[in-house]
Structure formats: C-alpha cells, structure tokens
Amino acid sequence: MCWRSALLLLAAAAAALVVAAAGEPASTLSGPARPVTVALGNRGHAVDLPDTDPRVQRRVTGWAPEQVAVALGAGPGSAWVSWVTGEAQMGAAVEPLDPAAVRSVVRYGLAADSLVHEAAGESLVYSQLYPFDGLHNYTSGIIHHVRLQGLRPGTKYYYQCGDPTIPYAMSEVHAFRTMPAVGPTSYPGRIAVVGDLGLTYNTTTTVEHMVRNHPDLVLLLGDVTYANLYLTNGTGTDCYSCTFGHSTPIHETYQPRWDYWGRYMEPVTSSIPMMVVEGNHEIEEQIHNKTFAAYSSRFAFPSEESGSLSPFYYSFDVGGIHFIMLASYVDYKRSGIHLHIDVSGEQYRWLERDLAKVDRSVTPWLIAGWHAPWYSTYKAHYREVECMRVEMEELLYSYSVDIVFTGHVHAYERSNRVFNYTLDPCGLVHISVGDGGNREKMATSHADEPGHCPDLLSTPDPFMGGFCAFNFTSGPAAGRFCWDRQPEYSAYRESSFGHGILEVKNETHALWSWHRNQDLYDSVGDEIYIVREPDKCLTKSSRMAY
Ligand SMILES: [Fe+2]
C-alpha cells in the first residue's frame, strides 16, 4: 500500500469515528453498556452564599409576598402557589406570627392584565425550637399555600399572590405553564432533575445552567438547603459531625438558610413548577423529637390528591408519565414485625395502591424518585438504604417502573437495567444526580478515594430503618460493590455536579442527558435513550398496553 492509500484509509477511519462520536446517543436497546468511570474533574467552588449576598436578603416590606413557588397538583388541572409573608424571628424567646393576620389569595388568568379567577388557601407558621441554654430558636414568616383548580393543560397562567385587602400585600405578576394533558401522546419538553442543591456557588452554577436549558418542570430529589450544617448562631461548617458533633446537645440548624434559599430560588420556582422530595438534610430534629418541620411546612405536595396524605410520598401525572415520589427516611417496610418493631407499612401499602391504579395505556411511563440511591458504587453513603431496596424493589420491578431518580451522593451515576444487583433486560434504570450543595466530606469520600469499601456497616442508622447490610456478605450483592471494581450494573459514573434533563419523546423513547457544571451550556456529559419495551417487560400492570 502506498503512503497515499494509507493516508486515505486513515482519513476514512477518522471520519467514521467522528460520525460515530457525533451520531445518535446510545440506547438501552443495545443492552447493558460496559461500565465507564470518568476521571474526577473540576467540581467548582462549594462555598455557601453568605447572608450578605443580595440574592438571599429579604427584598420586600410589610406583608408583601416573597419566596413565591409553584408546585404541581396530581394532574394538569391543578397547581399550588406558595409564598411567605412577614418576618421570621430568631432568638431565645420567639413569638410565632398569627397565620390569620394575612389572607392567602391567588388571582390568576390567561393574561397579565386579566387575572379574573381567584382562589383562597391556607397559611401556617412553623417553629424550630431547641430547649437548651444558649441556643437560638426560630419561628417562620407566615407560609401560604393555595391550590388552583380547573386549570387548562399546557396553558400559560399569569398570577399574583398575597392579600388583596392589605395595601402593598400582593406580589408582582408571575407566570407559569401547566403540564400537558394526561395521555400517552402528550409530553412536556424538558424535565430538569437535580439533587443536593444547597445554596453554594456551585448551586448558582447548576441553577443558572439548568435555567438556560428551559425546563418545563424541575424535580428536586432532596437535600434542599443544608441549614443543618449550621449552629443556631449562624456558624457554618463543612461537616457538622466533625466540627460540632461532640459539643452540641442536639444537631442544630440555622433556619434562616431556608429563607435565603427560597429567595434565591424565587425567579425559578415562581415560573417553573418544582416537585420536591425529602432528603436526610431535611430531617432537622428539634424539641419533642419533631422532624421535617421546615420541609413539611414550606412546600406544597399533591398528597391528598394522590391519596397518600403524607408530605413524604406522593404521585402525580405529567402527560404520559406517572411520577411516584418515595420517602427514604420514613417507614418504607411492608407491614408486620421487623426487628421486633411493629411497623404499619403505610407507605408501602400506599405504593401498592398507587401502582395498581396506573393505567399504562394512559401513562405509559412510570418514573420514581427518592433521595438515597439503591445502586450507587461510590464510597460515600455506600449501602445506606439497602433496607429500603430489600422492601420495595420487587414491587417496583413487578410494575415495570422505567426509571428511578435519586440524589444524596454528590456525584453522578447511571445504571444499566438492573434488578436485585443483576443485569436484567426488564430491570430499572437508576440515575443518581449530584450537586455541590454542601461541602461535607466532598474532598475525601467520593470517587476520588480509591480502595475497598467495608463489608459491614458498623452502626445501623435508625433513620434508615435498621440494619440490612448482611446482604452484602452473602446473596446477590456480595462482593459486587466498590469503587475499585465497578460492577457491571453501573453503566456510567462521574463525580461531577450538574443537572439532568429528561425529554420523553413518545410512549417508548426518552432521551436522558447529564449536564455538568464545568461544561459549556450546549454540551452533554452523558446521554442515552431509555427505551421502554412493554411487549417484553410489562409483567404485572393490571391494565397493560403498548
Ligand atoms: Fe443526602
């Protein structure tokens, strides 16, 4: 072969590579991908926004609304508008505001100058109380939740919220778009998926980046503000247990961080519906062992509408997708006796009922979300929620849940189709997203720390429901977890921060893309078509179709 022919051949090979690289994204139809680990890149600047940042400071006076947010109802016909009025208080003695002092009203309509509909709602305050000398207590501003009903699907609504009977107590006019009609051929353009947001400079990068991708809906998979990395005097740390763990009588929080977060996020949350599920940083213990006060009070959930009656787990429909949000930190066991404790199995029973109601001819896609991943090969939080997986995986598998989204690990990982640690052509695709919302252990406990993961957890965590780590010394999971031996179910992992975008194209195809903070806005870190194969995999749905 002459040198000219050799060059031509080389050029052709290079061109083929370029085409392959620039071609269609990979697809789950090709079967399990070989595990890929991407080397640790620049993960940005995980330092909290200070209270002096204008984006977190109170910008309203009197009873004017702030921290305005929109959440979805169980279907496109309803939505929640939430906001805060009045000033929160911190101190040894705090006096809760009277929620009745200001009304909860939303005026809305199809044009900014035609807010012809009106809905009223409810208001509440919550307190975070620490009965220990020297600690500061907190009581919130008045938090309002108003449910709008009878909305048209796929329609832009303009709204103002507040109290129209008090001067200067109505918000400016905001607008949001309702989700498309429920049905197998109707889908939103882009669903953004984020977790572990917090309020750091990384958060601002993630949120700005996400907004440029124009999502129609945001899923926030827990760990919202990291207010529990602060003492009640406002002193923060990278790692609470390292810095304060032995010197404080209770795990403190600094609740004004919630208000800072609500203010920073308002431009997004007032115009793009956001659905939140709780993470471990929302537990926030206080007086009388009360937990989750800020989370439960500040967000609205379609809990009643979806029959759960709990802020911790609920479901909703968006076009041809049925979303189920589950709780990693409340009882997820089947009812009965577990570890000598009588458990109600309330969440599990609700999940059974909810799954049984899903009509796949109407909502072909079934997508679940919760905070702590079942399938994570990172060392941080490794195996934490094994008990939840043991209880619930078979049920989700039997109803052919398509995708699971989680957060918690501050790193990105996507699984091949997996069930019970085994590659399975009808298994679930688990995707864990991460962000730099807190600084805790970031430099030492994630992908950048090689080595063997321990075989047993030393202490069971009561919030995780007990001790199920024996599953890792015998049975299907044994020896199949570790950073230095990427298991076959782990398709792609990279300890980057960012956001994901899910674009469901039709009844069978959805494009998932991972957008890393360090990349240019139009580039993608990981991308795959997730393809449903209902002929092969719909095993239990009571109303099968497709
Ligand atoms: Fe977490």
Boltz pocket constraint, residues with backbone or C-beta under 6 A from the ligand:
constraints:
  - pocket:
      binder: B
      contacts: [[A, 222], [A, 223], [A, 279], [A, 280], [A, 281], [A, 371], [A, 407], [A, 408], [A, 409]]
      max_distance: 6.0
